[in-house]
Amino acid sequence: MVLTINDDKYFENPTEETIREALAELVVDEFAILSRADEHYIQAYYNEAETFTLEYRDGSYEKHYAATPEPETCVEIQEVFVAFLNNPTTWHEGKEWKKVDFDEDFEGDA
């Protein structure tokens, strides 16, 4: 696993503590990605409304999902990221996920 913060900080095999701390330090317009493999990741973006956009990809852009409703707290994001780290098959249970439809100009996984 690799935890990426804003494409400039990388943590190989992060611990739960590393994940929680890194997410707690996000400020508006920053993002975090926890990846298991190429095109298998979860990502969170801290937006201007001071809530989070939470999405995951399960192999390709055709399997890209967003949490609904959007999580409002860092603690919610931390819990989902830690679950993704520890429970590869059941981490997404307990949240509602909606498939993300990309616009027609999107070229897929380039």
VENUR-V508864 format. One record per residue. N is the residue number from 1. RES is the residue in three letters. BURIAL is b if it has 24 or more other C-alpha atoms within 12 Angstrom, else e. Layout:
BEGIN
n-><N N>
res-><RES RES>
burial-><BURIAL BURIAL>
END
This chain:
BEGIN
n-><1 2 3 4 5 6 7 8 9 10 11 12 13 14 15 16 17 18 19 20 21 22 23 24 25 26 27 28 29 30 31 32 33 34 35 36 37 38 39 40 41 42 43 44 45 46 47 48 49 50 51 52 53 54 55 56 57 58 59 60 61 62 63 64 65 66 67 68 69 70 71 72 73 74 75 76 77 78 79 80 81 82 83 84 85 86 87 88 89 90 91 92 93 94 95 96 97 98 99 100 101 102 103 104 105 106 107 108 109 110>
res-><MET VAL LEU THR ILE ASN ASP ASP LYS TYR PHE GLU ASN PRO THR GLU GLU THR ILE ARG GLU ALA LEU ALA GLU LEU VAL VAL ASP GLU PHE ALA ILE LEU SER ARG ALA ASP GLU HIS TYR ILE GLN ALA TYR TYR ASN GLU ALA GLU THR PHE THR LEU GLU TYR ARG ASP GLY SER TYR GLU LYS HIS TYR ALA ALA THR PRO GLU PRO GLU THR CYS VAL GLU ILE GLN GLU VAL PHE VAL ALA PHE LEU ASN ASN PRO THR THR TRP HIS GLU GLY LYS GLU TRP LYS LYS VAL ASP PHE ASP GLU ASP PHE GLU GLY ASP ALA>
burial-><b b b b b b e e e e b e e b e e e b b b e b b b e b e e e b b b b b b b e e e b b b b b b b e e e e b b b b b b b b e e b e e b b b b e e b b e b b e b b b b b b b b b b e e e e e e b e e e e e e e e e e e e e e e e e e>
END
